[in-house]
Amino acid sequence: MTVGHGLVISGGARGLVQGCTFSRNGGQGLRVTDQARPILEGNECSENALGGIAYCDTAAGTARKNVCQKNGRHGIYVDDQAQPILEG
């Protein structure tokens, strides 16, 4: 297991993360923070120490058709004032 998160999207970043695998990280597979607003689609987040996908601060964007399983604490976590759109 590696230390840290698989991918951190922060600041005012936008863009598309599609068809990627994030597994066995020491934190989250995908961490979206600050005012970032990415589209996360068709990714697999598994066996991460904390969780699959985490939205923190005032992050938003869309998570669509991601598979989050066998993570330590949660599949998808929404914290603080984050307001993502979560779709099947």
C-alpha positions in Angstrom: 0.0 0.0 0.0 1.4 3.4 -0.9 1.3 6.4 1.3 -1.1 9.3 0.4 -3.9 9.7 -2.0 -4.1 8.3 -5.6 -5.0 11.6 -7.2 -5.7 15.0 -5.6 -7.7 17.5 -7.7 -7.5 20.9 -6.0 -7.6 24.7 -6.5 -10.0 25.7 -9.2 -9.2 22.7 -11.4 -11.7 21.3 -13.9 -11.5 18.5 -16.4 -12.3 14.8 -16.8 -10.9 11.8 -15.1 -12.3 8.7 -16.9 -11.6 5.0 -16.9 -8.8 5.0 -14.3 -8.1 2.7 -11.4 -7.1 4.0 -8.0 -6.4 1.2 -5.5 -4.3 0.4 -2.4 -3.5 4.0 -1.5 -2.9 5.1 2.1 -5.6 7.7 1.9 -8.4 8.2 -0.7 -8.3 7.0 -4.2 -9.5 10.3 -5.5 -9.6 13.5 -3.4 -11.4 16.6 -4.7 -10.7 19.7 -2.6 -10.8 23.5 -2.6 -13.0 24.8 -5.4 -12.2 22.0 -7.9 -15.1 20.9 -10.2 -14.0 17.8 -12.2 -16.1 15.2 -13.9 -15.2 11.7 -12.5 -16.6 9.0 -14.8 -16.2 5.2 -15.0 -13.4 5.0 -12.5 -12.6 2.2 -10.1 -11.6 3.0 -6.5 -10.9 0.0 -4.4 -8.9 -1.1 -1.3 -7.9 2.4 -0.3 -7.2 2.9 3.4 -9.7 5.7 3.9 -12.1 5.8 0.9 -12.8 5.7 -2.8 -13.7 9.3 -3.6 -13.7 12.3 -1.2 -15.1 15.7 -1.8 -13.8 18.3 0.7 -14.1 22.1 1.3 -16.3 23.7 -1.4 -15.5 21.2 -4.1 -18.2 20.2 -6.6 -18.4 18.6 -10.1 -20.0 15.3 -11.1 -19.2 11.7 -10.2 -20.9 9.3 -12.6 -20.8 5.5 -12.9 -17.7 5.0 -10.6 -17.2 1.8 -8.7 -16.0 2.3 -5.1 -15.6 -0.9 -3.1 -13.6 -2.6 -0.3 -12.3 0.8 0.9 -11.4 1.3 4.6 -14.1 3.8 5.6 -16.3 4.9 2.8 -17.1 4.6 -0.9 -17.9 8.3 -1.6 -17.5 10.8 1.1 -18.9 14.4 1.0 -17.5 16.7 3.7 -17.7 20.4 4.7 -19.5 22.5 2.2 -18.9 20.3 -0.9 -21.7 20.0 -3.3 -21.0 17.3 -6.0 -23.6 15.8 -8.2 -23.6 12.0 -7.7 -25.0 9.9 -10.5 -25.4 6.1 -10.7 
